[in-house]
Every structure is written in C-alpha cells, then in structure tokens.
C-alpha cells in the first residue's frame, strides 16, 4: 500500500470511527462468548474426563503460554515500527487528525466519562476493595496474587514509557488532558490487567454460570477503555494496541504463576 492509500485509509477510519468501534466490540464479544461457551461446555469437561491431571496441567499451561508468546510478539512488533517516518506512525497521526475532524463532541463526551473507568485512583480503590473481600472470605493467597498483578503492572508501565519516550498526539478538545509519554497506553494496560484479573478471580470464586459473563464484562471494559483513549486523542492506535498486548502478556504471566503455585500447593504432601 502506497502512502496516499495508507493516509486515505486512516482518514476513512477516523470518519467512521464510532461504527467501527461498535462493530469491533460486537465481534470481540461474540468471539469471547462463543470460545468461552465451547471451552466451558465441551472442551474442558471432556478433557477432565479423559485426561490425567498432568496432561490437564500441561493443557492449561500450554494455552496460557501460547497467549503470552502471541501478546509479547505483538508488543515487540509494534515497538519495532515506531519512529518518525514509519508507516505505522504516519497512519497513527492521520487517524488522530481524522478523528479530531469528524467525531462529534457528544461522542467525545461519552468516551470522556468511560475513560475514567481506567483511572489509577479507581483501579487502586478496586484493588483494595477486592483484596479486602477476598481476605475476609479466607482467600488470602488469591488476594495477594490480585494485588501483585495490579501493582506489578503499575510499576512496569512507567518504565516502558521512559524507554520509548513517545510524544502524545494533539488533543485540544478540553475534555481530558494528559501529560507524559504516550507508548504504551497505561490506561489500556491497566484496564486489561485489572478487569482481566477480576474475571480470573470470578472464575475462582463464582459458580460456573457466571464465568462466561465475567469474561464478556472484562473484555467489554478493557476494549472500551482502550478505545476511549484513541477517540479522545490522548493516545495513538499503536499505543493502545501495545497496551492491550502488554496487558494480556502480563495477565498471562500472573494467571500462569498463580495456577502453577496453586497446583503445587494442592499436590504437596501435608506437613508432618
């Protein structure tokens, strides 16, 4: 694709940004819903009935590791293509300009409200509240894992921003103002880890009938918060994609660590 066609596609995407967001959200939720239902209703019950425990553990770890590798590769690919004059950077800037020209103020105001669901203060309150509830229910290990997952991501994202030092796009609508570096999107990564980990906690403590709804809710929250950063022009698309990739990779690391630790504790012989 030549540069003119590239910029034209970015202008088109900005002109139809809201319908594209709704379409992608619908496709994503449908995919997660179908995969979750198939896994819960068919794949996992048959695997549990037909495979020994070591094979089940290998299946779970293999799935998590595949997700981790794919997400990490996506992050690395995006990071490699940053820079002045790169095609991705040109597309990013053209899309941000097109959104600024074509998306109406009312839509921006809605996303300005939704973006606060990924604010650091809200995620801190969520982290402490969920940890307290888990602790009261005798789930101290799960509470600690929950706090470490969110806290680790909060510490690592600023380090990544300092490594890449990407300047934010222009955002002069006055609805949201952000300072600091742009890559990767901390809001997106934080929402992916927080709401994804919350869905994992739900899988551990809630009945089976809530598992797929929890995954759908987490997906909708993370995707909407990440998309809001593009609509509000405080991040480029590649910043948000990298935020999703980093968040999924970190989430996979945390869930794999918790599950392996839990399996080890269950298999360990009692003391004495």
Order of alpha helices (4+ residues) and beta strands (2+ residues): alpha-alpha-alpha-alpha-alpha-alpha-alpha-alpha-alpha-alpha-alpha
